[in-house]
Amino acid sequence: MQATAPFGTASASSRETRRGFGDIDLLLVLAAVGLIACSTLTIGTATVTDVDGSPYYYLTRQAIYGAVGVFLMLLVPRFDYSRLRELSVGIYATMIASIVLVFLVATATRGSKRWIELPFFTFQPSELGKVLLVLALAAFVVDRARRLGERETTSRIVLLALVPAMLVIAQPDLGTGLVYVVITGAVLFVAGTKWTHFAVLGALGAVAVAVVLAGAPAVGIEVLKPYQVDRLTAFMSPTDDPQSQGYQLNQSITAIGAGQKTGRGPAGATQTRLDFLPEHHTDFIFSVVGEEFGFLGAALVLSLFALLIWRALRILTTAKNLYGALIAGGIVAMLMFQIFVNVGMTIGIMPITGVPLPLMSYGGSSVIVTFLAVGLLQSIHVQARAAAASKGRELIA
């Protein structure tokens, strides 16, 4: 009898893990699927005239990306995320190798090397790197859980993150590089890093920003491209150069304001339809929502994002172990930062950095990777429920 009890418990636990689908967070699924549905609708109406002879070019591809993403979101919870901790070195090496590969094989587009052309897909390694960085840093922190209060541990974590962040910024892709930095800060925060470490890191960050924006250019060294500096500063005074860096912001604000309460509809959205609003299917997709569907449409999208973040935060608090909590914390920070920066830049309170709006902006890499991140959250949720159920049975027994 003593030999069969643990065997029975383990078997029941494994059955619950394999069952997966019945334990997923349905509200999280609703938020993610609702956002990709809004994205497909908005992109479909905004890009009808963008490709000659193919009015549904972007709509079809976004729908396919969404379908693949939903499949991954439902598949990942059937696996125990904890096993990824054993692969942390390989995950980190894969992230670095894929980002470096961009410099070797990618073709420059608009002065940037970010994408690798595949037969049926354009892959952006820096997008996948966001999730890989979360997994790698979380594993590193757990392996040194008893030494988290040491400065050496914090320094190593920051260094591990700065290497890929600097490589991404060099592509150049400043927005994604900043996402890597935010992910690192979130992982450190969830791990319980001392506030004095954050104070030092904040001071070093402020010095770095001052050097990049002022010190280095003063001696003839350009760390950032001139257009990147202009984008970072244009939001503070967009009317100073309305035909250059201030143009995008002015057109975005005009589009959102023109939508008023219920929107102009696709036919009346002149800012979008007449191409006054640049990058209307990628960076400024939220501006299209505001113009075509007005305050109500924008409120719906923001409500779905709020639901997504709420469920992700709840999963963070219920994770069965530190590794799960760290992964959830990194993903939450990644999503929140991108949402705040992207929406903020469309209304003029944040600089234009090219950060996509999760599950809304057009792009296969961004959509699929975001769904993959949501799938990891679901895996953490499923494993937490399985662990709670197993503990409950043990108490009853």
Summary of the structure (lengths in Angstrom):
residues: 397
radius of gyration: 22.3
end to end distance: 12.6
largest distance: 80.6
contacts: 1344
relative contact order: 0.16
helix: 75%
strand: 2%
